[in-house]
Amino acid sequence: MKLLPRTFRIQFDLHAWAGVVASLFLFVIFFCGVFAMFREELEVWQEPALHVAPPSKSPPSFDLMLDRVREQGPLPRGAHVGMLTHEETRFITAYLFEPTGMRVLWLDPLTGTALPERSRLASELYWMHFFYRVPWGMEFTGLVSVALLVALVSGLWIHLKDLRAQWWRFRPTAKPRFSASDAHKVLGVFGLPFTAMLAWTGAVLCLAGLAAQGFGSVVYRGQADRVTKLRGYSVPVREAAGKDAPMLSLDTVVDRARASVPGAEGTPRYVELHDYGAARGWAGVYFQLSPLGPDHFAHVDSVSGETFGSSVESRTPNFSFERLLFDLHAGRFAEALMKPLYALLALAMCAVLVTGNLIWLERRDPLRTHRGNRVLERLTVGVSAGLAFGTAVYCAANRVLPWALARRGDWEFGLFLGAWALAVVIALVPRGSSRRVGSLLSAAAAVLFGAVVVGDVMTQDANLFTALSRGLPPVFIAEAFLAAMALGCGGLAWGVRRRKTAEPVSGGAAPEGPLVKA
């Protein structure tokens, strides 16, 4: 079907503007999404003290873990404590929600040691996937996902008639305008089902809370608890008793939760205590979630042991639907295959976003005579290549900073943001071509990623070559992932540099030019 000229122009402008406006935010989402796929492996990798093989299949004692938490300081009445178990390591993460913020400890069930959190690398990159640290970041990510859906639908429409001819066409030696267009179309077409699924599920999940607020205000006249129950996310709200009461054994509470929910088996994934030591205290016990399956949890009175809420009672069609969307979005099925596949497709989408901006600039202003187009070009380079460079700095800082450094996690995160900001500033400097800046930033990222892997081989007992034999697959996967990032960034830097030297400049000295003319 051939579109009318006016219809084609409208759809092309819609596709181009939606893509350009959202492109840099989408690049951050997809690039950090690659690291989010390997969050659990990176959590083990980032802390060498966790490089110990998982224990036997015997479940850990949550009472013993609670004792280790108490040793770090008295728990006042009404305290909120959470404990997260891991399949990748025997350590348990304890979260202490205090008035001044959240404190994190890593507990070893075998040795009884309690280790303070010294790095947040995996968590920060995961949170940046949906701009969690930005006010209304989750909702903003949902709106950006909607813009991506608009760009996908309009892009498919304008290219539908030529899809068969353009499916395999890729001319890497052609002028950048054509090679970038080919890469944009080929990668976009092959990744279309994946990208559409991510955009749709991301938009629904990120905007669900905002939609629920609007629905509650309009339909239920501000009764937010009714909407929460319909969604299946209701959390018990109990009046404070104002007095102390002896708490049951935490292991007993876990056993009663397991017995009250059909299908709940094994070690809980997460156990949280609310109103610790109070007469109205209670515990939430959440068992391992099976991919594309139902969840299992129970709320238990920590004093009487009575169960007063479970997944059986609160399960709703909406909750099951959102769980399905989350599992699809996160690739929580056949993970050995899905994780690397999702990572490759996400990186391909990063390339689609960058080439899309390049096509926009080449069509509108090949010589970059307008300042706005020059700024867009340099921002594209600074944000994209700078994010790769900043992430490499983050990984290097994780290995270089002293482990005894106070607020070490903040220092790591600050160096990451500083390196990224510096890269953007360098890219915005008029001197030097943006192509050269992109090549240098990519090369620097490759060197740093590679140095981290090589440094681990030389200094760490568990590294790329020994992790599997030590029973630490997460460390091996993380090291292999960082090695792949080093090769990818290095290949990108080499390709950009090679393309630059392969394009002769005629007519004497060329002025400082745009990305494709440098």
Secondary structure, DSSP 8 states (H G I E B T S, - for coil): ----HHHHHHHHHHHHHHHHHHHHHHHHHHHHHHHHHTHHHHHHHT-GGG-S----SS---HHHHHHHHHHTS---TTEEEEEE--SS-S-EEEEEEETTEEEEEEE-TTT--EEE----HHHHHHHHTTTTTSTTHHHHHHHHHHHHHHHHHHHHHHHGGGHHHHSS---TTS-HHHHHHHHHHHHHHHTHHHHHHHHHHHHHHHHHHHHHHHHHHHHSTT-HHHHHHHHT---------SSB-----HHHHHHHHHHHSTT--SSEEEEEEEEETBTT-EEEEEE---TTS---EEEEETTT--EEEEHHHH--HHHHHHHHHHHHHHT-SSHHHHHHHHHHHHHHHHHHHHHHHHHHHHHH-TT--SHHHHHHHHHHHHHHHHHHHHHHHHHHHHHHS-TT-TTHHHHHHHHHHHHHHHHHHHHHSSSS-HHHHHHHHHHHHHHHHHHHHHHHHHH-SSSTTTTTTTT-HHHHHHHHHHHHHHHHHHHHHHHHHHHHHHS---SSS--S--TTT-
